Amino acid sequence: MNARSRFGLPIAGLVALVVVAAIVRFRSAAPDSAPVPSASVTSASPADRSPGPARDRTLAELERAYGAALAAKDIGALVALDREVEAWVARLNHSRYQAAVQSDSLYGEFTERSGTLGIGRNGFDSGEGEYDGRILAAAHTLNPNSAWRAHTLWSQIFTVGNYGPPDLAMVRQYLREFPSGPFAADAAEMAGTFYHDLYMTLRDSTGDGSWCVDHLITKAPRSVQIALARDSALAYLDIALRLAPSSGLALDARTRVAEGAKPGTRYHCPD
């Protein structure tokens, strides 16, 4: 894109009008103080993100299915195919990892490619395969207000192929519309970890990865910005954990924020 007064974040100490004015731009990127009523997903929408039974189709078969769904403008089929392709890549990564462990060999580079489907090697150095989410984005472009909006709106939080930080305005919009939606926990966790990064950058004044968040740093007192970033991170991660209590990533991130520890990972920002 994090489900979040549900999203309200009290900011202690902001009593001087000059301070309030100074942080207006920064606050616009923080969780909203009051949610709007959520839009209900129609009965035509899937209840969850389950990809259903594994169908190990070939890349060529998946590409043909994509072309057919696009031609028919079948949003439901595109949403289902998005989940299938994501699961397909995950299964392939897992099977390659298991084979490497069993043979005590190196984990070889992911070799399957599909420009049509957005499948290829990820943007880091792990050698794993990755799917960039373009099928869901195509579905949203075809009909952004379909019965499947709780799924397709998620595609607007990131630009396809962009490994940088999330669009925080879209995160907030997703959570307002679908506070219990299929991607609400992911959105909350994503925003929480981003604000964690901002918190550390503000607190430590380090250059490591800070250009990912520089656009949110203002001339307001540094202590005010640090407190707001920290509170935003905790609020979003609390929402993520309410929606997905078993999320190890969200729990680890929240613990690190509360303890003032650096993130386990940082956002990889595009050039």
Secondary structure, 3 states (H helix, E strand, C coil): CCCCCCCCCCCCCCCCHHHHHHCHHHHCCCCCCCCCCCCCCCCCCCCCCCCCCCCCCCHHHHHHHHHHHHHHCCHHHHHHHHHHHHHHHHHHHHHHHHHHHHCCCCCCCCCCCECCCCEEECCCCCCCEEECCHHHHHHHHHCCCCCCHHHHHHHHCCCCCCCCCCCHHHHHHHHHHCCCCCCHHHHHHHHHHHHHHHHHHHHHCCCCCHHHCHHHCCCCCHHHHHHHHHHHHHHHHHHHHHHCCCCHHHHHHHHHHHHCCCCCCCCCCCC
